[in-house]
Amino acid sequence: MSEAMPMRGDPPVVSVVVPVHDEAENIPVLVEEIAAALKGRDPFEAVFVNDGSADATETTLTRLARTRPWLRQIKHARSCGQSAAIHTGVKAARSPIVVTLDGDGQNDPAFIPQLIDALHAAGPEVGLVAGQRVRRKGGFKRFQSWVANTVREIVLRDGTRDTGCGLKAFRRDVFLALPYFDALHRFTPALVRREGYELRYIDVVDRPRKHGRSHYGMWNRLWIGILDLAGVFWLIRRRRRVPEVMEVREDAH
């Protein structure tokens, strides 16, 4: 792993984690949109996790970071997948509050303040505020997402209509306490609820991709995800309440 440049000054009030794989054309606009969305909420940081990109993603982020001390780049030597990239970014984040969004530009950073405000307003019993996409255009990708979300809801009953939306805000310690596995990002709401936290939702509007194509494939939305779904169902069913442990001393009587 490598960082584009170190952060200076006080710890950020929010860390925005963005997994990217071969997104060099989409990154410049996304970086500016993140800065605009968080204007007035200093200090903040944006942690872009370069997941083994083969295009100009690394050089693009390095160039942009020279004039943006809040921009950091973490690099995977080879592509490890979206869940791994998000997990790496959250571990590297310096704020206790983390917001994630996809690196293809389809998630609008303008919704970041709403997610942060909803998380702060909800109180400590809420561990995650998730974006849920509305007004999505039709097509096979939308149908596939609908099937995957429907099957997931039948099995897990986590109350999440659209677990595939990359826009999420959560407490860093809550996320890092979750069991880590490939495709974790698609089951985060159910696992956060498993830990005893409540969920909140914000409607967001998705945008069409301007450049390139999807790199984190649709194939695992259902068929490969069935095994992960079974594993998450097992984890939820096997959870046991953590006992409250107190030492009893004779001199206390």
Secondary structure, DSSP 4 states (H G I P E B T S, - for coil): ---SS---SSPPSEEEEEEESS-TTTHHHHHHHHHHHTTTS-SEEEEEEEES-SSSHHHHHHHHHTT-TTEEEEEESS---HHHHHHHHHHH--SSEEEE--TTS-S-GGGHHHHHHHHHHH-TTEEEEEEEEES---SHHHHHHHHHHHHHHHHH----S-TT---EEEEHHHHHTSPP-TTGGGTHHHHHHHTT-EEEEEEEE-----SS--SS-SGGGTTTHHHHHHHHHHHHHH--PPPP-----GGG-
